[in-house]
Amino acid sequence: MQKLSLALVGTLTALAALAEPNLAAAPAPALTPYFAANCANCHGTDGKAASAIPPLAGRDRAYLEQSMQAFKTGARPATIMHQLAKGYTDEEIAVLAEYFAKQK
């Protein structure tokens, strides 16, 4: 009976591990469209602005990340970006910079 119980516990544990979504293994690009959608209001879809606001698409990743960090800390003045940047974690800023750098 104890041998059967241990086998059952092992099987249930393995099934539970398979059923639980592993968010840490999810690739960052799956989240990128959500974050990029926030930027589209001003910078256009996929960062391809058609206005006086600078486009983000194809810009250097390091430049984009440094700019966002500067907005976030207040080192770079802006009308609204300094407020928006404060809402992002450093990891989210890195994801955004990577995403927009890859846009053509």
C-alpha positions, -999 to 999 in steps of 0.1 A, spaced: 0 0 0 28 24 9 46 16 -24 14 24 -43 9 57 -24 45 68 -32 40 60 -68 7 79 -69 23 109 -51 52 109 -76 28 107 -106 6 135 -92 36 157 -86 49 151 -121 14 159 -136 11 191 -114 45 203 -127 34 198 -163 1 215 -157 16 246 -140 25 273 -165 62 280 -164 62 318 -168 100 321 -163 105 300 -195 81 321 -216 101 341 -241 100 379 -237 87 386 -272 54 372 -262 50 402 -239 65 427 -263 33 436 -283 16 445 -250 44 469 -240 48 482 -276 11 490 -277 15 516 -250 41 534 -271 20 533 -302 -2 561 -290 25 586 -297 53 568 -316 31 549 -340 25 512 -346 57 493 -341 74 526 -334 69 539 -370 58 574 -362 43 595 -390 44 627 -370 68 651 -353 73 626 -325 105 607 -331 101 571 -345 115 543 -324 117 516 -351 152 506 -360 169 528 -334 199 515 -316 189 493 -286 214 509 -262 203 544 -272 166 535 -266 173 519 -232 196 548 -221 169 573 -232 142 556 -213 164 553 -182 172 590 -185 135 599 -187 128 576 -158 154 593 -135 145 628 -147 180 633 -162 164 639 -196 136 665 -196 104 658 -215 67 668 -216 53 634 -208 80 607 -212 95 612 -178 61 603 -163 55 573 -185 90 559 -181 86 558 -143 59 532 -149 83 506 -164 107 483 -146 143 482 -159 135 448 -174 105 461 -192 126 490 -206 151 465 -219 124 445 -236 110 476 -252 144 487 -264 152 453 -279 118 452 -296 120 486 -312 156 481 -323 145 451 -343 117 469 -361 126 480 -397 
